[in-house]
């Protein structure tokens, strides 16, 4: 028995030595780790495509991403022997692509319907009839790869409150049919075109923080808005006229790329007259 254990031990040692001696690709580990540090624990878990309720440790999510990232770098000959700063920049981009790749190849799922079933405690085999859909006034899709809501949201025509934050959303087609909605949260997505929102005349609260919005002209006619938050987008200029928002309390434009001309406009009396006396305008000007 002792001899068998000794032989097993020797074999294991030989295997470990062999693995240690195998040459590895020239991957800048420090740059990879540095890229990973750019993401929060929540983002790492999300990028690794691990459900938030799975109990998986963030360390495992980080390890998954690290493995995928190294494989990406090793497969790209242009990344060998490059400076850490360049590799880190590429690594950050790759991590995001790795995190989003399952969206493209995964089987299409209706995350809106799943959110409705969860919130209203419905069984998976229970039908969501048109009549029931019209009674739904609240939907919150949380951290799901929901690139578009087209064909998924239209039947909930009496929605009052819709939250689609951190959902990778890009396309707002379908939202224009929610003509009774008053609260819409679309923060932390990938939205650039917001033209569909021009039809939502009942909106009172609109949150569009941390997207890729550049043009906000579609919003000037939403005169029932009380709160309009556009923080951390790519806005350079805004319409100088057409803003008829007498009840607007907060207009937040911080974290954008506002030009000097736009800052001058925001500080002008003519611009202020298009809003109510209590409008609180926030910007980096």
C-alpha positions in Angstrom: 0.0 0.0 0.0 2.8 2.4 0.9 4.5 1.6 -2.4 1.4 2.4 -4.3 1.0 5.8 -2.5 4.7 6.6 -3.1 4.3 5.8 -6.8 1.2 7.9 -7.1 3.0 10.8 -5.3 5.9 10.6 -7.7 3.6 10.6 -10.8 1.8 13.7 -9.5 5.1 15.5 -8.9 6.3 14.6 -12.4 3.0 15.9 -13.9 3.3 19.2 -12.0 6.9 19.7 -13.1 5.9 19.0 -16.7 3.0 21.5 -16.6 5.3 24.1 -15.1 7.8 23.7 -17.8 5.4 24.0 -20.7 6.0 27.4 -22.4 3.1 29.8 -22.2 2.0 32.6 -24.5 3.4 36.0 -23.9 0.5 37.5 -22.1 1.0 40.6 -19.9 -0.6 39.3 -16.7 -0.3 42.7 -14.9 -2.2 44.4 -17.7 -4.9 41.8 -17.6 -5.3 42.2 -13.8 -5.2 46.0 -14.3 -8.0 45.8 -16.8 -10.1 43.6 -14.4 -9.7 46.2 -11.7 -11.5 48.7 -13.9 -14.8 46.8 -13.2 -16.8 46.7 -10.0 -17.7 43.3 -8.4 -21.2 43.6 -9.7 -20.0 44.3 -13.2 -17.5 41.4 -13.1 -20.3 39.0 -12.1 -22.6 40.4 -14.8 -19.8 40.2 -17.5 -19.1 36.7 -16.6 -22.7 35.9 -17.4 -23.4 34.6 -13.9 -27.0 35.1 -12.5 -27.0 37.4 -9.5 -28.8 34.9 -7.4 -26.5 32.0 -8.1 -24.3 32.6 -5.1 -21.2 32.5 -7.2 -18.3 34.3 -5.7 -17.0 37.3 -7.5 -13.5 35.7 -7.5 -14.9 32.9 -9.7 -16.4 35.5 -12.0 -13.1 37.2 -12.2 -11.3 34.0 -12.9 -13.8 33.2 -15.7 -13.2 36.6 -17.3 -9.5 36.3 -16.9 -9.3 33.0 -18.6 -11.5 34.2 -21.5 -9.5 37.4 -21.8 -6.1 35.6 -21.9 -7.5 33.3 -24.6 -8.5 36.3 -26.6 -5.1 37.9 -26.3 -3.3 34.7 -27.1 -5.3 34.3 -30.3 -4.5 37.8 -31.5 -0.9 38.0 -32.8 -1.0 41.8 -32.8 -1.1 41.8 -29.0 2.2 40.0 -28.3 5.0 42.1 -26.7 3.0 45.3 -26.6 3.2 47.9 -23.9 1.1 47.4 -20.8 -0.9 50.6 -21.3 -1.9 49.5 -24.8 -2.8 46.0 -23.8 -4.8 47.3 -20.9 -6.9 49.5 -23.2 -7.5 46.6 -25.5 -8.2 44.3 -22.6 -10.9 46.6 -21.3 -12.6 46.5 -24.7 -12.2 42.8 -24.9 -13.8 42.2 -21.5 -16.9 44.1 -22.6 -17.0 42.1 -25.8 -16.6 38.9 -23.9 -19.4 39.9 -21.5 -21.7 40.7 -24.4 -20.9 37.8 -26.7 -23.4 35.4 -25.1 -26.2 37.9 -26.1 -25.5 37.3 -29.7 -25.4 33.5 -29.6 -27.8 32.7 -26.8 -31.3 31.5 -27.5 -33.7 34.4 -27.8 -35.6 34.9 -24.5 -38.3 37.3 -23.6 -36.8 39.0 -20.5 -39.8 41.4 -20.3 -42.2 38.5 -19.9 -39.9 36.8 -17.4 -39.9 40.0 -15.3 -43.7 40.1 -15.4 -44.0 36.5 -14.3 -41.6 37.1 -11.5 -43.2 40.3 -10.2 -46.7 38.9 -10.4 -45.8 35.4 -9.1 -47.0 33.6 -12.2 -46.2 30.1 -13.2 -44.0 29.4 -16.2 -46.8 27.6 -18.0 -49.4 30.3 -17.1 -50.5 32.3 -20.2 -50.1 36.1 -20.2 -53.3 37.0 -21.9 -53.9 40.3 -23.7 -56.4 41.2 -20.9 -53.9 40.6 -18.2 -51.1 42.4 -20.1 -53.3 45.5 -20.1 -53.6 45.4 -16.3 -49.9 45.4 -15.8 -48.7 48.9 -14.7 -45.2 48.1 -13.5 -42.3 46.2 -15.1 -38.7 46.0 -13.9 -36.2 44.1 -16.0 -33.0 43.9 -13.9 -29.6 43.3 -15.4 -30.5 41.2 -18.4 -29.1 41.2 -21.9 -32.1 43.0 -23.4 -30.8 44.7 -26.5 -34.3 45.6 -27.8 -37.8 45.6 -26.5 -39.5 45.5 -29.9 -42.2 42.9 -30.0 -42.0 42.4 -26.2 -43.3 45.5 -24.6 -46.1 46.7 -26.8 -48.9 44.6 -25.3 -48.3 46.2 -21.9 -50.0 49.4 -23.2 -51.2 50.6 -19.8 -47.8 50.7 -18.2 -47.2 53.5 -15.7 -43.7 52.6 -14.5 -41.0 50.9 -16.6 -37.4 50.2 -15.3 -34.9 48.9 -17.8 -31.6 49.9 -16.1 -28.3 48.0 -16.8 -29.9 45.8 -19.5 -27.6 46.4 -22.5 -30.5 48.2 -24.2 -29.8 49.8 -27.6 -33.0 49.9 -29.5 -36.1 51.7 -28.0 -38.5 50.7 -30.8 -41.8 49.7 -29.2 -41.7 52.2 -26.3 -43.5 54.8 -28.4 -46.7 52.7 -27.8 -46.6 53.2 -24.1 -48.8 56.3 -24.2 -49.8 56.2 -20.6 -46.4 55.8 -19.0 -45.3 58.4 -16.4 -42.0 57.0 -15.1 -39.3 55.6 -17.3 -35.8 54.5 -16.1 -33.3 53.7 -18.9 -30.0 54.3 -17.1 -26.8 52.4 -17.7 -27.5 51.0 -21.1 -26.1 51.5 -24.6 -28.8 53.9 -26.0 -27.9 56.5 -28.6 -31.2 57.1 -30.4 -34.0 58.4 -28.2 -36.4 59.5 -31.0 -39.0 57.0 -30.0 -39.5 58.9 -26.7 -41.0 61.9 -28.4 -44.4 60.2 -28.4 -44.5 59.7 -24.6 -46.4 62.9 -23.7 -47.4 61.6 -20.3 -43.9 61.2 -19.0 -43.1 62.8 -15.7 -39.9 61.2 -14.7 -37.2 60.2 -17.3 -33.8 58.8 -16.3 -31.3 58.3 -19.1 -28.0 58.5 -17.2 -24.9 56.7 -18.5 -25.8 56.0 -22.1 -24.5 57.2 -25.5 -27.1 59.9 -26.2 -26.0 62.9 -28.3 -29.2 64.4 -29.6 -32.0 65.2 -27.1 -34.3 67.2 -29.4 -36.9 64.5 -29.2 -37.5 65.5 -25.6 -38.4 69.2 -26.0 -42.1 68.5 -26.3 -42.5 66.4 -23.2 -44.1 69.2 -21.2 -45.2 67.1 -18.2 -41.7 66.2 -17.2 -40.9 66.8 -13.5 -37.4 65.2 -13.6 -35.2 64.8 -16.6 -31.8 63.2 -15.9 -29.2 62.9 -18.7 -26.0 62.5 -16.7 -22.9 60.9 -18.2 -23.9 60.9 -21.9 -22.2 62.3 -25.0 -24.2 65.5 -25.3 -22.4 68.5 -26.8 -25.3 70.8 -27.7 -29.0 71.1 -26.9 -31.9 72.8 -28.7 -32.1 76.5 -27.8 -35.8 76.7 -28.2 -39.0 74.6 -28.0 -38.6 73.7 -24.4 -42.0 74.1 -22.8 -41.6 72.5 -19.4 -43.4 74.5 -16.8 -43.4 71.8 -14.1 -39.8 70.6 -14.5 -37.9 70.6 -11.2 -34.6 68.9 -12.2 -32.7 69.0 -15.5 -29.4 67.2 -14.9 -26.7 67.5 -17.7 -23.6 66.7 -15.6 -20.9 64.5 -17.1 -21.5 65.4 -20.7 -19.4 67.2 -23.3 -21.2 70.5 -23.3 -19.6 73.1 -25.6 -18.9 76.7 -24.5 -21.9 77.8 -26.7 -24.2 75.4 -24.9 -23.0 76.5 -21.5 -23.7 80.1 -22.5 -27.2 79.1 -23.7 -27.9 77.3 -20.4 -27.0 80.5 -18.4 -29.1 82.8 -20.6 -32.3 84.4 -19.5 -34.1 83.3 -22.8 -33.4 79.6 -22.1 -34.5 79.9 -18.4 -37.8 81.4 -19.5 -38.8 78.1 -21.2 -39.0 76.4 -17.8 -40.7 76.9 -14.5 -39.4 79.2 -11.8 -38.4 76.2 -9.6 -36.3 74.4 -12.3 -33.0 73.2 -10.9 -30.4 73.0 -13.7 -27.3 71.0 -13.1 -24.3 70.9 -15.4 -20.5 71.1 -15.4 -20.5 74.6 -17.0 
